[in-house]
Amino acid sequence: TCACCAREKNNIRLNHEIHPLYWILESLVNERETVTIQHTGKHTSHSMSISPVSQRTNEGYFYLNDANKNLSIDLTEVYNVRVQIDVIESIPTTALMGFNSFGHTLFELRHNSTEAFHHWNRLLRSTRLSTSCS
């Protein structure tokens, strides 16, 4: 990690609300939205649906909880996010992808409506990540 990115990670650990993904994850709890999250790693792959009813943050980690599941995302590792509409089996869905500093996909969050696309885009435009290192 370069010095600029290390500073930005530290800023996110101290004030998680500067990360645009924070606001999207918080909206899932506030609106009682069900989403599916998929994580594909080098040796593993995992997918689950979650209907978060509570959240908490701690040192850059965002925790979503529902009655039976818990999910944590390290906001300091998410350098970029992209929202798009995909059509899967003739059904439009909203996909949000989180990327690491190398541009590799860390996770994909899916919502079964296109309304989420517009809402999440508004949240992303209102909060920008300042990880532009020189």
DSSP file with accessible surface (Angstrom, degrees, kcal/mol):
  #  RESIDUE AA STRUCTURE BP1 BP2  ACC     N-H-->O    O-->H-N    N-H-->O    O-->H-N    TCO  KAPPA ALPHA  PHI   PSI    X-CA   Y-CA   Z-CA
    1    1 A T              0   0  126      0, 0.0     2,-0.0     0, 0.0     0, 0.0   0.000 360.0 360.0 360.0 130.6    0.0    0.0    0.0
    2    2 A C     >  -     0   0   65      1,-0.1     4,-2.5     4,-0.0     5,-0.2  -0.275 360.0-104.3 -73.8 166.9    1.4    3.4   -1.0
    3    3 A A  H  > S+     0   0   67      1,-0.2     4,-2.3     2,-0.2     5,-0.2   0.892 120.7  52.7 -61.3 -39.3    1.5    6.2    1.6
    4    4 A a  H  > S+     0   0   31      1,-0.2     4,-2.1     2,-0.2    -1,-0.2   0.938 112.1  44.0 -62.4 -47.7   -1.5    8.0    0.1
    5    5 A C  H  > S+     0   0   19      2,-0.2     4,-2.6     1,-0.2    -2,-0.2   0.870 110.7  55.4 -67.8 -35.3   -3.7    4.8    0.2
    6    6 A A  H  X S+     0   0   48     -4,-2.5     4,-2.2     2,-0.2    -1,-0.2   0.912 108.3  48.8 -63.1 -40.7   -2.5    4.0    3.7
    7    7 A R  H  X S+     0   0  149     -4,-2.3     4,-2.5     2,-0.2    -2,-0.2   0.917 111.2  49.9 -63.1 -43.0   -3.6    7.5    4.8
    8    8 A E  H  X S+     0   0   15     -4,-2.1     4,-2.3     2,-0.2    -2,-0.2   0.912 109.2  51.3 -64.6 -40.5   -7.0    7.0    3.2
    9    9 A K  H  X S+     0   0   30     -4,-2.6     4,-2.4     1,-0.2    -1,-0.2   0.927 110.6  49.1 -60.8 -43.0   -7.4    3.6    4.9
   10   10 A N  H  X S+     0   0   86     -4,-2.2     4,-2.0     1,-0.2    -2,-0.2   0.910 108.9  52.7 -63.6 -41.4   -6.7    5.3    8.2
   11   11 A N  H  X S+     0   0   75     -4,-2.5     4,-2.3     1,-0.2    -1,-0.2   0.903 109.9  48.6 -59.7 -41.8   -9.2    8.0    7.5
   12   12 A I  H  < S+     0   0    5     -4,-2.3    48,-0.3     2,-0.2    -2,-0.2   0.899 108.7  53.5 -67.4 -38.4  -11.9    5.4    6.7
   13   13 A R  H  < S+     0   0   83     -4,-2.4    47,-0.4     1,-0.2     3,-0.3   0.889 115.5  40.8 -62.2 -36.5  -11.0    3.5    9.9
   14   14 A L  H  < S+     0   0  131     -4,-2.0     2,-0.2     1,-0.2    -2,-0.2   0.816 134.0  18.8 -79.9 -33.0  -11.5    6.8   11.9
   15   15 A N    ><  +     0   0   74     -4,-2.3     3,-1.8    -5,-0.2    -1,-0.2  -0.678  63.1 178.8-142.8  83.7  -14.6    8.0   10.0
   16   16 A H  G >  S+     0   0   39     -3,-0.3     3,-1.7     1,-0.3     6,-0.3   0.715  73.8  76.4 -60.9 -21.1  -16.3    5.2    8.1
   17   17 A E  G 3  S+     0   0   85      1,-0.3    -1,-0.3     5,-0.1     6,-0.1   0.640  79.4  71.0 -70.4 -10.5  -19.0    7.6    6.8
   18   18 A I  G <  S+     0   0   52     -3,-1.8    -1,-0.3    -7,-0.2    -2,-0.2   0.664  81.3  87.3 -77.8 -13.1  -16.6    9.0    4.2
   19   19 A H  S X> S-     0   0    0     -3,-1.7     3,-1.1    -4,-0.2     4,-0.7  -0.738  75.2-144.4 -88.9 126.5  -16.9    5.8    2.2
   20   20 A P  H >> S+     0   0    6      0, 0.0     4,-1.2     0, 0.0     3,-0.5   0.830  97.5  63.3 -61.0 -29.7  -19.8    5.8   -0.2
   21   21 A L  H 3> S+     0   0    0      1,-0.2     4,-2.7     2,-0.2     5,-0.3   0.837  91.3  67.3 -64.6 -29.3  -20.4    2.1    0.3
   22   22 A Y  H <> S+     0   0   11     -3,-1.1     4,-2.6    -6,-0.3    -1,-0.2   0.926 100.5  48.2 -53.5 -46.4  -21.3    2.9    4.0
   23   23 A W  H <X S+     0   0   73     -4,-0.7     4,-1.9    -3,-0.5    -1,-0.2   0.858 111.0  49.6 -69.1 -34.4  -24.4    4.8    2.9
   24   24 A I  H  X S+     0   0    0     -4,-1.2     4,-1.4     2,-0.2    -1,-0.2   0.948 113.1  46.1 -68.8 -45.6  -25.6    2.0    0.6
   25   25 A L  H  X S+     0   0    1     -4,-2.7     4,-1.2     1,-0.2     3,-0.3   0.910 111.8  51.9 -64.6 -39.5  -25.2   -0.7    3.2
   26   26 A E  H  X S+     0   0   42     -4,-2.6     4,-2.4    -5,-0.3     3,-0.4   0.903 104.9  56.3 -63.1 -38.5  -26.9    1.5    5.8
   27   27 A S  H  X S+     0   0    7     -4,-1.9     4,-2.3     1,-0.2    -1,-0.2   0.833  99.2  61.1 -64.4 -30.4  -29.8    2.1    3.4
   28   28 A L  H  <>S+     0   0    0     -4,-1.4     5,-2.3    -3,-0.3     4,-0.3   0.904 109.6  41.6 -61.0 -40.1  -30.3   -1.7    3.2
   29   29 A V  H ><5S+     0   0   11     -4,-1.2     3,-1.0    -3,-0.4    -2,-0.2   0.940 114.9  49.5 -72.0 -47.7  -31.0   -1.8    7.0
   30   30 A N  H 3<5S+     0   0  112     -4,-2.4    -2,-0.2     1,-0.3    -1,-0.2   0.842 119.7  37.2 -61.4 -35.2  -33.1    1.3    7.0
   31   31 A E  T 3<5S-     0   0   89     -4,-2.3    -1,-0.3    -5,-0.2    -2,-0.2   0.359 105.3-125.3-100.0   3.2  -35.3    0.1    4.2
   32   32 A R  T < 5 +     0   0  153     -3,-1.0     2,-0.3    -4,-0.3    -3,-0.2   0.910  47.5 174.8  53.7  47.2  -35.3   -3.6    5.2
   33   33 A E      < -     0   0   56     -5,-2.3     2,-0.5    -6,-0.2    -1,-0.2  -0.652  27.5-138.9 -88.5 140.0  -34.0   -4.6    1.8
   34   34 A T        +     0   0   71     -2,-0.3    78,-0.4    17,-0.2     2,-0.3  -0.842  29.5 172.1 -96.2 130.7  -33.0   -8.2    0.9
   35   35 A V  E     -A   50   0A   3     15,-2.3    15,-2.7    -2,-0.5     2,-0.5  -0.924  28.7-132.4-133.0 159.9  -29.9   -8.6   -1.2
   36   36 A T  E     -AB  49 110A  45     74,-2.2    74,-3.2    -2,-0.3     2,-0.4  -0.954  21.4-162.6-110.9 132.8  -27.7  -11.4   -2.4
   37   37 A I  E     -AB  48 109A  10     11,-3.0    11,-2.2    -2,-0.5     2,-0.4  -0.953   3.3-167.5-118.2 136.6  -24.0  -11.0   -1.9
   38   38 A Q  E     -AB  47 108A  80     70,-2.6    70,-2.2    -2,-0.4     2,-0.4  -0.990   3.2-173.7-124.6 132.5  -21.4  -13.1   -3.8
   39   39 A H  E     -A   46   0A  86      7,-3.0     7,-2.9    -2,-0.4     2,-0.5  -0.994   1.4-171.8-124.7 126.4  -17.8  -13.3   -3.0
   40   40 A T  E     +A   45   0A  81     -2,-0.4     5,-0.2    66,-0.4     2,-0.1  -0.975  12.0 178.4-120.9 115.6  -15.3  -15.2   -5.2
   41   41 A G        -     0   0   28      3,-3.1    65,-0.0    -2,-0.5    -2,-0.0  -0.336  47.8 -85.3-101.7-171.3  -11.8  -15.6   -3.8
   42   42 A K  S    S+     0   0  191      1,-0.2     3,-0.0    -2,-0.1    -1,-0.0   0.888 125.4  10.2 -64.3 -37.8   -8.8  -17.3   -5.2
   43   43 A H  S    S+     0   0  163      1,-0.0     2,-0.3     0, 0.0    -1,-0.2   0.419 126.4  48.5-122.5  -2.6   -9.8  -20.7   -3.7
   44   44 A T        -     0   0   95      2,-0.0    -3,-3.1     0, 0.0     2,-0.3  -0.927  51.5-161.8-138.7 163.4  -13.4  -20.2   -2.6
   45   45 A S  E     +A   40   0A  78     -2,-0.3     2,-0.4    -5,-0.2    -5,-0.2  -0.991  13.3 179.4-144.8 140.1  -16.7  -18.9   -3.6
   46   46 A H  E     -A   39   0A 109     -7,-2.9    -7,-3.0    -2,-0.3     2,-0.4  -0.999   6.1-178.8-145.9 139.6  -19.7  -18.0   -1.4
   47   47 A S  E     +A   38   0A  69     -2,-0.4     2,-0.3    -9,-0.2    -9,-0.2  -0.999  11.8 160.0-138.2 139.3  -23.1  -16.6   -2.0
   48   48 A M  E     -A   37   0A  31    -11,-2.2   -11,-3.0    -2,-0.4     2,-0.4  -0.990  31.9-130.2-155.2 152.7  -25.9  -15.7    0.4
   49   49 A S  E     -A   36   0A  54     -2,-0.3     2,-0.4   -13,-0.3   -13,-0.2  -0.842  28.0-175.1-100.2 143.4  -29.0  -13.7    0.8
   50   50 A I  E     -A   35   0A   0    -15,-2.7   -15,-2.3    -2,-0.4    -2,-0.0  -0.999  23.7-164.7-142.2 138.8  -29.4  -11.4    3.7
   51   51 A S        -     0   0   46     -2,-0.4    16,-0.3   -17,-0.2   -17,-0.2  -0.815  31.6-148.1-117.4  82.6  -32.2   -9.2    5.0
   52   52 A P        +     0   0    0      0, 0.0    14,-0.3     0, 0.0   -20,-0.1  -0.260  28.8 172.6 -65.0 137.2  -30.3   -7.0    7.4
   53   53 A V        +     0   0   74     12,-3.3     2,-0.3     1,-0.3    13,-0.2   0.478  69.5  21.4-114.8 -12.9  -32.2   -5.7   10.5
   54   54 A S  E     -E   65   0B  51     11,-1.8    11,-2.4     2,-0.0     2,-0.3  -0.978  60.7-170.3-151.3 164.7  -29.2   -4.2   12.3
   55   55 A Q  E     -E   64   0B  53     -2,-0.3     2,-0.3     9,-0.2     9,-0.2  -0.952   3.9-179.8-146.8 162.4  -25.7   -2.8   11.6
   56   56 A R  E     -E   63   0B 132      7,-1.6     7,-3.1    -2,-0.3     2,-0.4  -0.961  13.2-147.4-159.1 159.5  -22.6   -1.7   13.3
   57   57 A T  E     +E   62   0B  38     -2,-0.3     2,-0.3     5,-0.2     5,-0.2  -0.960  13.8 176.1-128.6 151.1  -19.2   -0.3   12.3
   58   58 A N  E >   -E   61   0B  79      3,-2.0     3,-2.1    -2,-0.4   -44,-0.1  -0.846  68.7 -26.0-158.1 116.1  -15.9   -0.7   13.9
   59   59 A E  T 3  S-     0   0  129    -46,-0.3   -46,-0.2    -2,-0.3   -45,-0.2   0.845 129.2 -39.1  49.1  45.4  -12.5    0.6   12.6
   60   60 A G  T 3  S+     0   0    0    -47,-0.4    15,-2.5   -48,-0.3    16,-0.4   0.352 112.2 117.5  92.1  -7.3  -13.6    0.5    9.0
   61   61 A Y  E <   -EF  58  74B  87     -3,-2.1    -3,-2.0    13,-0.2     2,-0.5  -0.785  49.9-154.7 -94.3 137.9  -15.6   -2.7    9.1
   62   62 A F  E     -EF  57  73B   2     11,-2.7    11,-2.1    -2,-0.4     2,-0.5  -0.961  10.0-161.7-112.0 124.4  -19.3   -2.6    8.3
   63   63 A Y  E     -EF  56  72B  52     -7,-3.1    -7,-1.6    -2,-0.5     2,-0.4  -0.927   5.1-168.5-111.3 125.6  -21.3   -5.4    9.9
   64   64 A L  E     -EF  55  71B   4      7,-3.0     7,-2.7    -2,-0.5     2,-0.4  -0.932  10.1-172.5-109.2 138.0  -24.8   -6.4    8.6
   65   65 A N  E     +EF  54  70B  30    -11,-2.4   -12,-3.3    -2,-0.4   -11,-1.8  -0.992  11.9 173.1-132.9 136.7  -26.9   -8.7   10.7
   66   66 A D        -     0   0   25      3,-2.6   -16,-0.0    -2,-0.4     5,-0.0  -0.591  58.2 -74.8-121.2-167.1  -30.2  -10.5   10.2
   67   67 A A  S    S+     0   0   92    -16,-0.3     3,-0.0    -2,-0.2    -2,-0.0   0.850 127.0  10.8 -60.8 -32.8  -32.0  -13.1   12.3
   68   68 A N  S    S+     0   0  147      1,-0.1     2,-0.3     0, 0.0    -1,-0.2   0.502 119.7  57.8-124.2  -9.7  -29.6  -15.9   11.3
   69   69 A K        -     0   0   75    -18,-0.1    -3,-2.6     2,-0.0     2,-0.4  -0.923  50.6-160.9-131.7 155.5  -26.7  -14.4    9.4
   70   70 A N  E     -F   65   0B 116     -2,-0.3     2,-0.4    -5,-0.2    -5,-0.2  -0.988   8.8-172.7-132.3 142.9  -23.9  -11.9    9.8
   71   71 A L  E     -F   64   0B  32     -7,-2.7    -7,-3.0    -2,-0.4     2,-0.4  -0.998   1.8-168.4-135.6 136.0  -21.9  -10.3    7.1
   72   72 A S  E     -F   63   0B  66     -2,-0.4     2,-0.4    -9,-0.2    -9,-0.2  -0.982   2.3-171.1-127.3 142.1  -18.8   -8.0    7.4
   73   73 A I  E     -F   62   0B  16    -11,-2.1   -11,-2.7    -2,-0.4     2,-1.1  -0.999  21.8-137.3-130.0 127.6  -17.1   -5.9    4.7
   74   74 A D  E >   -F   61   0B  29     -2,-0.4     3,-1.8   -13,-0.2     4,-0.4  -0.750  15.5-164.9 -83.2 101.7  -13.8   -4.1    5.3
   75   75 A L  G >  S+     0   0    0    -15,-2.5     3,-1.2    -2,-1.1    -1,-0.2   0.796  82.8  67.5 -60.2 -27.3  -14.5   -0.7    3.7
   76   76 A T  G 3  S+     0   0    4    -16,-0.4    -1,-0.3     1,-0.3   -15,-0.1   0.693  99.0  51.4 -69.4 -15.6  -10.8    0.0    3.7
   77   77 A E  G <  S+     0   0   70     -3,-1.8     2,-0.9     1,-0.1    -1,-0.3   0.543  89.0  88.4 -95.4  -9.0  -10.2   -2.7    1.1
   78   78 A V    <   +     0   0    4     -3,-1.2    22,-0.2    -4,-0.4   -57,-0.1  -0.795  46.4 167.4 -95.5 103.8  -13.0   -1.4   -1.3
   79   79 A Y        +     0   0   31     20,-2.3     2,-0.3    -2,-0.9    52,-0.2   0.685  64.7  12.3 -90.1 -22.6  -11.3    1.1   -3.6
   80   80 A N  E     -C   99   0A 100     19,-1.3    19,-3.0     2,-0.0     2,-0.3  -0.991  59.5-161.6-154.2 150.3  -14.1    1.5   -6.1
   81   81 A V  E     -C   98   0A  19     -2,-0.3     2,-0.4    17,-0.2    17,-0.2  -0.970   4.8-167.2-133.4 150.0  -17.7    0.5   -6.6
   82   82 A R  E     -C   97   0A 122     15,-2.0    15,-2.8    -2,-0.3     2,-0.4  -1.000   5.1-158.0-137.7 138.0  -19.8    0.3   -9.7
   83   83 A V  E     +C   96   0A  14     -2,-0.4     2,-0.3    13,-0.2    13,-0.2  -0.942  22.7 158.4-115.9 136.5  -23.6    0.0  -10.0
   84   84 A Q  E     -C   95   0A  58     11,-2.5    11,-3.1    -2,-0.4     2,-0.5  -0.973  39.1-114.9-150.1 162.9  -25.3   -1.4  -13.1
   85   85 A I  E     -C   94   0A  70     -2,-0.3     2,-0.3     9,-0.2     9,-0.2  -0.900  32.2-174.0-102.3 127.5  -28.5   -3.0  -14.3
   86   86 A D  E     -C   93   0A  35      7,-2.7     7,-3.4    -2,-0.5     2,-0.6  -0.905  19.2-139.3-115.6 151.1  -28.3   -6.6  -15.5
   87   87 A V  E     -C   92   0A 102     -2,-0.3     2,-0.5     5,-0.2     3,-0.1  -0.955  22.0-177.6-112.2 115.9  -31.0   -8.7  -17.0
   88   88 A I  E >  S-C   91   0A  74      3,-2.6     3,-1.5    -2,-0.6    -2,-0.0  -0.971  73.2 -17.6-118.5 118.1  -31.0  -12.2  -15.8
   89   89 A E  T 3  S-     0   0  175     -2,-0.5    -1,-0.2     1,-0.3     0, 0.0   0.924 129.0 -53.0  51.2  47.9  -33.6  -14.6  -17.3
   90   90 A S  T 3  S+     0   0  111      1,-0.2    -1,-0.3    -3,-0.1    -3,-0.0   0.551 116.7 114.8  68.4  10.7  -35.6  -11.6  -18.5
   91   91 A I  E <   -C   88   0A  98     -3,-1.5    -3,-2.6    22,-0.0     2,-0.2  -0.943  63.8-134.3-113.8 119.3  -35.7  -10.0  -15.1
   92   92 A P  E     +C   87   0A  61      0, 0.0     2,-0.3     0, 0.0    -5,-0.2  -0.528  31.3 175.8 -72.3 132.9  -33.8   -6.7  -14.5
   93   93 A T  E     -C   86   0A   7     -7,-3.4    -7,-2.7    -2,-0.2     2,-0.5  -0.937  29.5-119.5-132.6 158.1  -31.7   -6.6  -11.4
   94   94 A T  E     -CD  85 111A   0     17,-2.7    17,-2.4    19,-0.4     2,-0.4  -0.863  27.1-166.9 -99.1 132.5  -29.4   -4.1   -9.8
   95   95 A A  E     -CD  84 110A   0    -11,-3.1   -11,-2.5    -2,-0.5     2,-0.5  -0.967   7.2-168.7-120.5 133.2  -25.8   -5.2   -9.3
   96   96 A L  E     -CD  83 109A   0     13,-2.7    13,-3.2    -2,-0.4     2,-0.4  -0.993  10.4-164.2-118.8 123.0  -23.2   -3.4   -7.2
   97   97 A M  E     -CD  82 108A   6    -15,-2.8   -15,-2.0    -2,-0.5     2,-0.4  -0.908   6.0-153.7-109.5 137.8  -19.6   -4.5   -7.5
   98   98 A G  E     -CD  81 107A   0      9,-2.2     8,-3.6    -2,-0.4     9,-1.2  -0.927  14.4-162.6-108.8 135.5  -16.8   -3.7   -5.1
   99   99 A F  E     -CD  80 105A  22    -19,-3.0   -20,-2.3    -2,-0.4   -19,-1.3  -0.892  10.4-134.7-120.5 148.2  -13.2   -3.6   -6.4
  100  100 A N    >   -     0   0   32      4,-2.4     3,-1.9    -2,-0.3   -22,-0.1  -0.201  46.3 -83.0 -86.6-174.7   -9.9   -3.8   -4.6
  101  101 A S  T 3  S+     0   0   66      1,-0.3    -1,-0.1   -24,-0.2   -23,-0.1   0.682 129.7  54.5 -67.8 -16.0   -6.9   -1.5   -5.4
  102  102 A F  T 3  S-     0   0  162      2,-0.1    -1,-0.3     0, 0.0     3,-0.1   0.411 119.2-108.0 -94.4  -0.1   -5.8   -3.8   -8.3
  103  103 A G  S <  S+     0   0   49     -3,-1.9     2,-0.3     1,-0.3    -2,-0.1   0.561  72.9 141.4  85.0   8.3   -9.3   -3.6  -10.0
  104  104 A H        -     0   0  118      1,-0.1    -4,-2.4     2,-0.0     2,-0.3  -0.641  59.9-105.7 -84.3 142.9  -10.2   -7.1   -9.0
  105  105 A T  E     - D   0  99A  71     -2,-0.3    -6,-0.3    -6,-0.2   -65,-0.2  -0.494  34.0-179.4 -70.0 124.4  -13.8   -7.8   -8.0
  106  106 A L  E     -     0   0A  41     -8,-3.6   -66,-0.4     1,-0.4     2,-0.3   0.829  65.4 -18.0 -87.7 -42.3  -14.1   -8.3   -4.2
  107  107 A F  E     - D   0  98A  13     -9,-1.2    -9,-2.2   -68,-0.2     2,-0.4  -0.977  51.6-138.4-158.0 165.8  -17.9   -8.9   -4.1
  108  108 A E  E     -BD  38  97A  45    -70,-2.2   -70,-2.6    -2,-0.3     2,-0.5  -0.996  13.4-161.2-135.1 126.8  -21.1   -8.4   -6.0
  109  109 A L  E     -BD  37  96A   3    -13,-3.2   -13,-2.7    -2,-0.4     2,-0.4  -0.928  11.8-163.4-107.0 131.7  -24.3   -7.3   -4.3
  110  110 A R  E     -BD  36  95A  51    -74,-3.2   -74,-2.2    -2,-0.5     2,-0.4  -0.950  10.4-174.5-122.8 139.4  -27.6   -8.0   -6.1
  111  111 A H  E     - D   0  94A  19    -17,-2.4   -17,-2.7    -2,-0.4     2,-1.0  -0.987  28.9-128.8-128.6 139.2  -31.0   -6.5   -5.6
  112  112 A N  S    S+     0   0  130    -78,-0.4     2,-0.3    -2,-0.4   -19,-0.1  -0.119  82.8  64.1 -84.6  40.3  -34.1   -7.7   -7.5
  113  113 A S        -     0   0   31     -2,-1.0   -19,-0.4   -19,-0.1     4,-0.4  -0.989  69.8-137.6-151.9 158.4  -35.3   -4.2   -8.6
  114  114 A T  S  > S+     0   0   51     -2,-0.3     4,-1.3     1,-0.2     3,-0.3   0.609  97.9  76.7 -89.6 -13.2  -34.1   -1.4  -10.8
  115  115 A E  H  > S+     0   0  155      1,-0.2     4,-2.3     2,-0.2     5,-0.2   0.869  88.6  59.1 -61.2 -35.8  -35.2    1.1   -8.2
  116  116 A A  H  > S+     0   0    9      1,-0.2     4,-3.3     2,-0.2     5,-0.3   0.879  98.4  59.7 -60.5 -36.6  -32.1    0.2   -6.2
  117  117 A F  H  > S+     0   0   41     -4,-0.4     4,-2.3    -3,-0.3    -1,-0.2   0.941 108.8  42.1 -56.5 -49.6  -29.9    1.2   -9.2
  118  118 A H  H  X S+     0   0   97     -4,-1.3     4,-1.9     2,-0.2    -1,-0.2   0.922 117.2  47.1 -67.0 -41.9  -31.3    4.8   -9.1
  119  119 A H  H  X S+     0   0   41     -4,-2.3     4,-2.1     2,-0.2    -2,-0.2   0.941 114.4  45.8 -65.4 -47.8  -31.1    5.0   -5.3
  120  120 A W  H  X S+     0   0    4     -4,-3.3     4,-2.4     1,-0.2    -1,-0.2   0.880 110.3  54.3 -66.2 -36.8  -27.6    3.6   -5.0
  121  121 A N  H  X S+     0   0   38     -4,-2.3     4,-2.4    -5,-0.3    -1,-0.2   0.903 107.3  50.9 -62.5 -41.6  -26.4    5.8   -7.9
  122  122 A R  H  X S+     0   0  133     -4,-1.9     4,-1.8     1,-0.2    -2,-0.2   0.926 111.1  48.6 -60.6 -43.5  -27.7    8.9   -6.0
  123  123 A L  H  X S+     0   0   34     -4,-2.1     4,-1.1     1,-0.2    -2,-0.2   0.907 111.5  49.4 -64.0 -40.6  -25.8    7.8   -2.9
  124  124 A L  H  < S+     0   0   16     -4,-2.4     3,-0.3     1,-0.2    -1,-0.2   0.891 110.7  49.7 -66.4 -39.4  -22.6    7.2   -4.8
  125  125 A R  H  < S+     0   0  145     -4,-2.4    -1,-0.2     1,-0.2    -2,-0.2   0.839 109.9  51.3 -68.7 -30.8  -22.8   10.6   -6.5
  126  126 A S  H  < S+     0   0   90     -4,-1.8     2,-0.4     1,-0.2    -1,-0.2   0.703 115.4  42.1 -81.2 -18.2  -23.3   12.4   -3.2
  127  127 A T  S  < S-     0   0   28     -4,-1.1     2,-0.4    -3,-0.3    -1,-0.2  -0.977  72.5-169.3-131.6 119.6  -20.3   10.7   -1.5
  128  128 A R        -     0   0  179     -2,-0.4     2,-0.4    -3,-0.1    -3,-0.1  -0.873  21.0-128.3-110.1 142.4  -17.0   10.3   -3.3
  129  129 A L        -     0   0   36     -2,-0.4     2,-0.5   -50,-0.1  -110,-0.1  -0.696  14.7-149.6 -82.7 135.6  -14.0    8.3   -2.3
  130  130 A S        +     0   0   70     -2,-0.4    -1,-0.1     1,-0.2  -111,-0.0  -0.403  51.5 129.4-105.5  57.5  -10.8   10.3   -2.3
  131  131 A T        +     0   0   36     -2,-0.5     2,-1.3   -52,-0.2    -1,-0.2   0.017  24.5 130.7 -98.8  30.4   -8.3    7.6   -3.1
  132  132 A S        -     0   0  105     -3,-0.1     2,-0.2  -128,-0.1    -1,-0.0  -0.685  39.5-170.1 -86.2  94.0   -6.7    9.4   -6.0
  133  133 A a              0   0   47     -2,-1.3    -2,-0.1     1,-0.0  -131,-0.0  -0.593 360.0 360.0 -82.6 145.4   -3.1    9.1   -5.1
  134  134 A S              0   0  169     -2,-0.2  -130,-0.1     0, 0.0    -1,-0.0  -0.651 360.0 360.0 -99.0 360.0   -0.5   11.1   -7.1
